[in-house]
Structures are given as structure tokens and as C-alpha cells.
Amino acid sequence: MFTGIVTAIGTVRAARRTARGLRLTIAAPYRDLTIGESIAVDGACLTVVARGKGTFAVEAIGTTRGRTKVGGYAAGTRVNLERALALGERLGGHLVAGHVDGVGRVVRRSEDGDALLLDLEVPAEVRALCVPHGSITVDGVSLT
């Protein structure tokens, strides 16, 4: 589980096809990641499969590539990152599963006082689950 509060920005260093999917090597400030740990990459929950000096690697299977922007990532792509919650941690955002249901797009951006308003166009299956004043994530950022 995640909160939808981005804790770091990473940069894709390499993206290569493998027999299991798309392997991404991402530069990030996290120094104590462990193999098998869940991490949200632009909101999609992925599993750390390797670590390097200042980097970690994840693999995205076909379902993930089909429901997210991950399949289009290349070296140089900047991504929002969030580590999974640990039991007992304070929640600062919303509970977010990291299971992405579709890709939408921002169709309008406006400001109202201190609020930034975004109008989103989302797939019908996502729209059916949205409720007024509920939360949704955009690139892993939890919004109301």
C-alpha cells in the first residue's frame, strides 16, 4: 500500500526488453532498498529485482505496460517514486494500492485561489469507479 505522496523523483537509466517484460534501471536517492521490496513508479506498484550504486531495477510485465505509461519509458524519463508503507506509519495522503486501472490525460488546468484544478479524461472503466470528493492518483500523486 502507498499514500500517493511522492517521496523522490527518479530517472530511468536503461529500459530493455527481457523474456519476462521490460526491465527498467532507475537512478534514485534511496540507499536501503531491498530485493523484493515494492515501490510505486509513477503510481504503479513494481518489485525491486536488483540494486546497484544509486540505482534499482524493476520489471514490468505485459499487463502493467498495457495499463500504464511504463511501456513508453526510455533512458532519461523522469518518474515519481514512493516506497511502500510500513505498518504503523502515519498516513499523509490516501490509501493507494498501486494497481493502475488505466491511463488518462489532463484536458484542462486552472487555478482557483490556492487550488489547482485539473479536468481529467479517463477510460470508462475508471470513470465508473470515481466518486465526487474521492481520491485518484495521477502519475502516483494522490489527488482529491
C-alpha positions as CSV (number, residue, x, y, z in Angstrom):
1,M,0.0,0.0,0.0
2,F,1.0,3.6,-0.7
3,T,-0.2,7.1,0.2
4,G,0.1,8.8,-3.2
5,I,2.7,11.2,-1.7
6,V,5.8,11.2,-3.9
7,T,9.0,11.0,-1.9
8,A,11.6,11.2,-4.7
9,I,12.0,11.7,-8.4
10,G,14.0,9.1,-10.2
11,T,15.5,8.9,-13.7
12,V,15.3,5.9,-15.9
13,R,18.9,5.0,-16.8
14,A,18.0,2.0,-19.0
15,A,14.9,0.3,-20.4
16,R,15.4,-3.1,-22.1
17,R,13.1,-5.9,-23.2
18,T,13.6,-9.2,-21.5
19,A,11.8,-12.6,-21.7
20,R,9.8,-11.5,-18.6
21,G,8.9,-8.0,-19.7
22,L,10.5,-4.6,-19.7
23,R,13.4,-4.2,-17.3
24,L,13.9,-0.6,-16.0
25,T,17.0,0.6,-14.2
26,I,16.2,3.7,-12.3
27,A,18.5,6.1,-10.5
28,A,17.1,7.2,-7.2
29,P,18.2,8.6,-3.8
30,Y,17.1,5.5,-1.9
31,R,20.1,3.7,-0.4
32,D,18.5,0.9,1.5
33,L,16.1,-0.7,-0.9
34,T,15.9,-4.5,-0.7
35,I,15.3,-7.1,-3.4
36,G,11.6,-8.0,-3.4
37,E,10.5,-4.6,-2.0
38,S,7.5,-2.9,-3.6
39,I,8.0,0.6,-4.9
40,A,5.5,2.8,-6.8
41,V,6.9,4.1,-10.1
42,D,4.5,6.8,-11.4
43,G,1.9,5.1,-9.2
44,A,2.4,1.5,-10.5
45,C,3.5,-0.9,-7.8
46,L,6.6,-2.7,-9.1
47,T,9.0,-5.1,-7.4
48,V,12.7,-4.3,-6.9
49,V,14.6,-7.2,-8.7
50,A,18.2,-5.7,-8.5
51,R,20.2,-3.0,-6.8
52,G,23.2,-1.0,-7.9
53,K,25.1,2.0,-6.6
54,G,22.4,4.7,-6.6
55,T,20.0,2.6,-8.8
56,F,17.5,-0.2,-8.6
57,A,15.8,-2.3,-11.3
58,V,12.2,-3.4,-11.7
59,E,10.5,-5.5,-14.4
60,A,7.1,-4.6,-15.9
61,I,5.0,-7.4,-17.3
62,G,2.6,-7.0,-20.2
63,T,-0.4,-6.1,-18.0
64,T,1.5,-3.3,-16.4
65,R,2.7,-2.0,-19.7
66,G,-0.8,-2.1,-21.1
67,R,-2.4,-0.2,-18.2
68,T,0.3,2.4,-17.6
69,K,2.8,4.6,-19.4
70,V,5.7,2.3,-18.4
71,G,5.9,0.7,-21.8
72,G,7.0,4.1,-23.3
73,Y,9.8,4.8,-20.8
74,A,13.3,5.2,-22.1
75,A,16.6,6.4,-20.7
76,G,16.2,9.9,-19.4
77,T,12.5,9.6,-18.4
78,R,11.8,11.1,-15.0
79,V,9.5,9.2,-12.8
80,N,7.7,9.8,-9.5
81,L,8.7,7.3,-6.7
82,E,7.2,6.2,-3.4
83,R,8.2,3.4,-1.2
84,A,5.5,1.1,0.2
85,L,4.0,1.9,3.6
86,A,5.2,0.0,6.7
87,L,2.6,-0.9,9.3
88,G,2.3,1.8,11.9
89,E,3.4,4.7,9.7
90,R,1.5,7.9,9.7
91,L,-0.8,8.3,6.6
92,G,-0.3,11.7,5.0
93,G,-2.3,11.1,1.8
94,H,-4.8,8.4,0.8
95,L,-4.5,4.6,0.8
96,V,-3.4,3.7,-2.7
97,A,-2.9,0.2,-3.9
98,G,-0.5,0.8,-6.7
99,H,-2.6,-1.3,-9.1
100,V,-3.2,1.1,-12.0
101,D,-6.5,0.7,-13.8
102,G,-5.9,2.9,-16.9
103,V,-4.2,5.9,-18.4
104,G,-6.0,9.2,-18.6
105,R,-5.0,12.6,-19.7
106,V,-5.3,16.1,-18.3
107,V,-7.6,18.1,-20.6
108,R,-7.8,21.3,-18.6
109,R,-5.8,23.0,-15.9
110,S,-7.0,26.1,-14.0
111,E,-6.4,27.8,-10.7
112,D,-9.0,28.9,-8.1
113,G,-7.3,30.8,-5.3
114,D,-4.8,28.5,-3.7
115,A,-6.3,25.4,-5.5
116,L,-5.0,23.9,-8.7
117,L,-7.9,22.3,-10.6
118,L,-7.4,19.5,-13.2
119,D,-10.0,18.1,-15.5
120,L,-9.1,14.5,-16.4
121,E,-10.3,12.4,-19.3
122,V,-10.2,8.8,-18.1
123,P,-11.3,5.4,-19.6
124,A,-14.9,4.4,-18.9
125,E,-13.9,1.6,-16.5
126,V,-12.0,4.1,-14.4
127,R,-14.8,6.8,-14.6
128,A,-17.3,4.2,-13.3
129,L,-15.3,3.9,-10.1
130,C,-14.8,7.6,-9.5
131,V,-16.9,9.4,-6.8
132,P,-17.2,13.2,-6.1
133,H,-14.6,14.2,-3.5
134,G,-13.0,10.8,-3.7
135,S,-9.3,10.3,-4.5
136,I,-7.4,9.3,-7.6
137,T,-3.7,9.3,-8.5
138,V,-2.1,10.9,-11.4
139,D,1.4,9.6,-12.0
140,G,1.4,8.3,-8.4
141,V,0.3,11.6,-6.9
142,S,-2.9,11.3,-4.8
143,L,-5.5,13.9,-5.6
144,T,-9.0,14.6,-4.4
